């Protein structure tokens, strides 16, 4: 299937997922730069955290690629990923210095993607093996 023939809901999901992945790549780069340039209490711990963030960014990127290639298994990966983002959004609004702006910026797109992944016919048709 050509990318220019994808339905609008599929494009919307792919765009939001891509923005999340780009954000994760930026965070990975910042953490790696910080590890290289700043002293760490535990160098091993810093390197491990950098590796985990980089692997998460790679996984996110692969999920997007396979989603665009119509792999049905990506639905569960995307829903879990979005639930994690919603959890981070909820946590960012907690406490005395809670950031409701960050919470809204994380929760609203993640909830929309989750709804599209679970209930939109175009997205379901896109991930269907019969289509």
C-alpha positions in Angstrom: 0.0 0.0 0.0 1.4 3.4 -1.0 1.8 5.9 1.8 -0.2 8.6 -0.1 -3.2 6.3 -0.1 -3.5 5.9 3.7 -6.7 7.1 5.3 -6.6 10.3 7.4 -7.0 8.6 10.7 -4.0 6.3 10.0 -1.9 9.4 9.0 -3.0 11.1 12.2 -2.0 8.2 14.4 1.3 7.9 12.5 2.0 11.6 13.0 1.4 11.6 16.8 3.5 8.5 17.2 6.3 10.1 15.1 6.2 13.1 17.3 6.5 10.9 20.4 9.4 9.0 18.9 11.2 12.2 17.9 10.8 13.5 21.4 12.3 10.2 22.7 15.2 10.5 20.4 15.8 14.1 21.6 15.7 12.9 25.2 18.1 10.1 24.4 20.5 12.5 22.8 20.3 14.8 25.8 20.9 12.0 28.3 23.8 10.7 26.3 25.3 14.2 26.0 24.8 14.7 29.8 26.6 11.4 30.5 29.5 12.3 28.4 29.9 15.9 29.6 28.8 15.8 33.3 30.1 13.9 36.2 27.8 11.1 37.3 27.4 9.5 40.7 27.3 6.1 39.0 28.8 5.9 35.5 27.4 2.4 35.0 23.9 3.5 36.0 24.1 6.5 33.7 25.2 4.4 30.8 22.5 1.8 31.5 19.8 4.5 31.6 21.1 6.0 28.3 21.0 2.5 26.7 17.4 1.9 27.9 16.2 5.3 26.6 18.0 4.7 23.3 16.4 1.2 23.0 13.0 2.7 23.8 13.5 5.2 21.0 14.5 2.4 18.6 11.5 0.3 19.6 9.1 3.3 19.1 10.6 3.9 15.6 10.2 0.2 14.7 6.6 0.2 15.9 5.8 3.2 13.6 7.5 1.5 10.6 5.6 -1.8 11.2 2.3 0.1 11.8 2.7 1.8 8.4 3.4 -1.7 7.0 0.1 -2.9 8.4 1.4 -5.3 11.0 -1.6 -6.2 13.2 0.6 -6.8 16.3 1.5 -3.1 16.4 -2.0 -2.3 17.8 -1.1 -3.7 21.3 2.4 -2.1 21.3 0.8 1.3 20.4 -1.9 1.0 23.1 0.6 0.1 25.8 2.9 2.9 24.7 0.0 5.4 24.8 -1.1 4.2 28.3 2.5 4.8 29.5 2.4 8.3 28.0 -1.0 8.9 29.8 0.5 7.7 33.0 3.5 10.1 32.6 1.0 12.9 31.9 -1.0 12.1 35.0 2.2 12.0 37.1 3.4 15.4 35.7 0.2 17.0 37.0 0.7 15.7 40.6 2.1 17.5 43.6 2.7 21.1 44.4 4.6 22.0 41.2 2.3 20.0 38.9 2.5 21.0 35.3 -1.0 20.8 33.9 0.2 22.1 30.5 2.6 19.2 30.1 -0.1 16.8 31.4 -2.6 18.1 28.8 0.1 18.0 26.0 0.8 14.3 26.8 -2.6 13.0 27.7 -4.8 14.5 25.0 -2.9 13.1 21.9 -2.2 9.8 23.6 -5.9 9.4 24.5 -6.9 10.3 20.9 -4.4 7.7 19.5 -5.7 5.1 21.9 -9.3 5.8 20.8 -8.4 5.6 17.1 -6.4 2.4 17.6 -9.3 0.7 19.4 -12.4 2.1 17.8 -11.7 3.6 14.4 -12.8 1.5 11.4 -10.1 2.9 9.0 -7.3 2.1 11.5 -8.8 -1.4 12.1 -9.1 -1.9 8.3 -5.5 -0.7 7.9 -4.3 -3.4 10.4 -6.6 -6.1 9.1 -4.9 -9.0 7.3 -7.9 -9.4 5.1 -7.8 -5.9 3.6 
